[in-house]
């Protein structure tokens, strides 16, 4: 990671939530966090509540502790603090809100015997993730 990126991340971590909202493009949100585009390579996930703080903590924990063979399915987290993560950006698989809670495996034609399905379920088991969140199209990028 370049020193310019490190300086940028440190600057963002010193910003208030209002400053982040004012200075970066809103991408979307979930139940506990709002996502902003830092640039074309990185996004900021900013907590909206204590639940969002926990999501930031868990996402960072999972990325740090996932077995190497499963880590390739996760977007790398490059910076973290209690109420915020900065991570590599990905392109959303499906942007139409009408389909965001559809099953990603069915949508992509992935069977329960597919290695990707099995490895994804391994992540669910290891980290006690909610399967509904994992299978949701809105949770997946490429």
Secondary structure, 3 states (H helix, E strand, C coil): CCHHHHHHHHHHHCCCHHHHHHHCEEEEECCCEEEEECCCCEEEEEECCHHHHHHHHHHHHHHHHCCHHHHCCCCCEEEEECCEEEEECCCECCCCHHHCCCEHHHHCCCCCCCHHHHHHHHHHHHHCCCHHHHHEHHHCEC
